[in-house]
Amino acid sequence: MTDPIVTLDRLRVTFGAGDATVTAVKDVSFSIAPGETVCVVGESGSGKSVTSLSLMRLVEFGGGSIVDGRLTLMRPDGAVDLAQADTATMRGIRGHDIGMIFQEPMTSLNPVFTIERQLTDGLRLHLGLSAAAARDRALALLKEVRIPEPERRLKQYPHELSGGMRQRVVIAIAMACAPRLLIADEPTTALDVTIQAEILALINRLKREKGMAVMFITHDMAVVAQIADRVVVMYRGDVVEEGPVADIFANPKADYTKALLAAVPRLGEMRGKPAPEPLRLVGDDRAPQPLTPAANPEPLLEVNHLTTYFPVRGGPLRRHIANIHAVEDVSFTLNKGETLSLVGESGCGKSSCGRSILRLVEPASGSVILDRKDVLDQNPRDLRRLRRDMQMIFQDPFASLNPYMRLSAQVAEPLRNFGLAAGSELTDRVAALFDRVDLPRSYLRRFPHELSGGQRQRVAIARALAVNPKLIIADEAVSALDVSVQAQVLNLMMELQADLGLSFLFISHDMAVVERVSHHVAVMYLGRIVEIGPRAAIFENPQHAYTRTLLRAVPIADPGTRKLDSDLSFTPIPSPMHDLTYRPAPSTYDTVAPGHLVLRENA
Amino acid sequence: MAYLINRLLSVALTLFLISVITFAVTNILPGDVAMMIMGTQSNPEALAGLRESLGLNDPQIVQYGRWIGGILTGDWGTSLVFKEPIGPLIAQKVTASALIVVMSMTIALVCAIPLGVWAAVHRDRWQDGTASTAALIGVSLPDFFWGIMLILLFARGLGWLPSSGFVHPADDFTLAVRHAFLPSLALGLGLMAHLTRMTRATMTGILGQEFIRVARAKGLSERTVVWRYGLANAIGPVLTVAGLQVGYLFGSIIVVESLFNYTGMGWLTYQALLNRDIPLIQGSVFVIAAVVMLANLAVDLLYTLIDPRIRLA
């Protein structure tokens, strides 16, 4: 094995001072060799980002300090201890010996400078290039990261580029001075799955061609399986396990790694199973109970030709000049006690569809029949009554709970609102709801900030359950949660379905989670359902080109099934904005098998 | 270009509305121009005759048409107090006040931006506390307090600068600036406090953004990161607030110009109000409104040069 480029030895990082000192990284040691990708994996708060920021000594700008340990970087002229290096040395290393990519491509670029300026200032600083030479090099870099029309991009500003293109620019900036170590801190977390696949393939190719060392930080075990050579598992500031990627997945040693891997839904592992079933978590001895649907299921929710537009206004008088066609002629049926998933990439209309059903946004046309009543025909008073039957769980449990209200009051609110309970009965019912979602009753008096993300999402579920709804619309309800917490919340939702006969409309971008929980799946693209059918049909026999694209792009949490050998390039999604005269064609479907419909492409 | 036309159209529309409001309000005030000219003890018949000859008995809309027609053709009428044509009178006073407004704004921006950035860079440390406390004191104390302090210190105490009077810049520029300096400083201190707080708040937000971290990760010096990457993003909001403060300045010059006996727009408006010189009030209010609007238009246009996202919007 070649000598490592960087070696971390007993790194310890703290934040704050005195009594308020928090140790974010306790004792971390590992090394990275040239041409090797080391994935640092862990959940939020594990210290993985702090470790990477320490290597760049950027941790100081966030109020942290490296209190112990050595960070040895091999440079052509000898080894440097990054923990002790002075400011001038560090400036020479940042962007030159070590390049870094961050999570949010939307905010990683300075909005008021051109792409050219942001690409060239590092080149001019570190390599002393002239303006013309730096420009040539910038152009070459944009070509290397395979951005379409690179010449034009140089003159553009960040807001003129899509998220995927921006992340390519950020990678080009990090690669500008041919660094020997590339640190990528969750570089694909904010991206859609097809773009994630493209970016992962790009990083992989650059590593191969340049022989760089890559330190890749992620919380996503599927990404780890796709890109890592070696894996470092972190938990609460410590390394709990380290080893080659195949060993970690096949034969995890640490309890934490085992629990983490058990909680990861893997695309394809539901193959051959007739019904969704909870994940089998570590320490859970019960055999998972599959959610077999009734033999002759009754429909609960029928959505017919649902269409929702958002007006676009412009000009000095804010005239209505165009429409965003968010939901375009969508029809589906959700049975009692079953889960239908709406899956698709950002902007496909899946959330707008969920909101239209509840009339949180007003649809333009169509019908939504819930238990033989048309939601869209109700007057405000009847609609209010009908909303008792349909509740929603939102993505961000930090934003969907009122920070100034006690949890008991928030769960009691829907009951009070509908006058369903009062006095001691109300108290009892709220307490019972807390039991139902496995929250201790001592939490009743707490405020949201005293809970973790998973606990808050349980409160949101309890609140939705309070009025005994028939339908729960879960809009990305587990996307913001760490994987082990996500698994627990998913299991809770499935358990509630089994016990209470709930129907879920499960809106998600995550194919592996969808495969785990759904009876039926609808794939959305540009406001339309392009393919709908039983779960097995969609995952095992996908017919529509877009469904196949999505499934091809999803990383699989299995190092034996790698997909990143060649550069990937998927067709970007066109804009759903059209002028007022645009009349879309109706959605027509071909039946592949009973219940399995595929959108007919209009030539 | 479409943006520019849109903005100019909205300025024209707003000026029209301001002219209507100005005209209406000054006509609702008790006592009319004829009464002002002849006095309250005058002969009712003579008063009626004067009303007729001044056209005060015509419908309001005709009177407004006559007034706005005069404004547009350069005939602004005659001041009752100064017995002078209003157009040239206002033109001269606007020049005097413009000097103060520009100087105080320059003083405020030149001090506030570095101070605000400095406070944001050293957020939650003693530098930030010092700057924030100083700014809070600046915001809390009224302009005339600063005016009195400045007169006591620089005019009475040290004798460096004159404490009152106005010299036209065309006559002697240096002397004009010396006379304008203390009133400008009195106005600038309060303004500076506002803008320091604004700069600090905006910069604090921007320094927490990911692109600042990316800039640092490129190895750029901290000076480049803060003063180029950071300030380029903060300057737009700060200038917008500065533009809005021009309106506040024209309110404040009424007090400050009177204090320094500086004969500018503020002083003129005060005289007009004191003597119910209705034509002069109308002209002054209209001019002040127009200047404030144009200042904001200038800021908006400047913003499009700084922030590329506005250009396409």
Interface residues (C-beta under 8 A of the other chain):
Chain A: M56 L58 F61 M90 R91 G92 I93 R94 G95 H96 G99 M100 F102 Q103 E104 T107 S108 L109 N110 P111 V112 F113 D121 G122 L125 H126 Y157 H159 E160 V170 I173 A174 A176 G315 P316
Chain B: N6 L9 S10 Q209 E210 F211 R213 V214 A215 R216 A217 K218 G219 L220 S221 T224 Y229 A232 N233 I306 D307 P308 R309 L312
